């Protein structure tokens, strides 16, 4: 497995399936690139 490091400081594992690369875990971010906070949504309704 490979790792990818994003600007938010988190590191994510990447797996290769065929010719595609996929993240092996969920994205963990708390803000957008412009600094605005991301909403914390639990479940499938807002």
C-alpha positions as CSV (number, residue, x, y, z in Angstrom):
1,X,0.0,0.0,0.0
2,X,1.0,3.6,-0.7
3,X,0.3,6.6,1.5
4,X,-0.7,10.1,0.4
5,X,-0.2,13.2,2.6
6,X,-2.6,16.1,2.2
7,X,-2.2,19.7,3.2
8,X,-4.4,19.2,6.3
9,X,-1.6,17.1,7.8
10,X,-3.4,13.8,7.5
11,X,-1.9,10.7,5.8
12,X,-4.1,8.3,3.9
13,X,-3.5,4.8,2.7
14,X,-4.0,4.2,-1.1
15,X,-4.7,0.8,-2.6
16,X,-4.4,-0.1,-6.3
17,X,-7.2,-2.0,-7.9
18,X,-6.4,-2.8,-11.6
19,X,-5.2,0.4,-13.0
20,X,-7.0,2.6,-10.5
21,X,-5.9,4.0,-7.1
22,X,-8.4,4.3,-4.3
23,X,-8.2,5.7,-0.8
24,X,-8.4,2.8,1.7
25,X,-10.0,4.9,4.4
26,X,-12.4,7.8,4.8
27,X,-11.3,11.4,4.3
28,X,-10.7,13.2,7.7
29,X,-10.9,16.9,7.2
30,X,-12.2,19.7,9.4
31,X,-12.0,22.6,7.0
32,X,-12.1,23.5,3.3
33,X,-9.0,24.9,1.5
34,X,-10.3,28.5,2.0
35,X,-10.4,27.9,5.8
36,X,-14.1,27.6,6.2
37,X,-15.1,24.7,8.6
38,X,-16.7,21.6,7.0
39,X,-20.1,20.7,8.5
40,X,-20.3,17.7,10.7
41,X,-23.2,15.6,9.3
42,X,-24.2,12.4,11.0
43,X,-26.4,10.1,9.0
44,X,-27.9,10.7,5.6
45,X,-30.1,13.7,6.4
46,X,-29.3,17.3,7.1
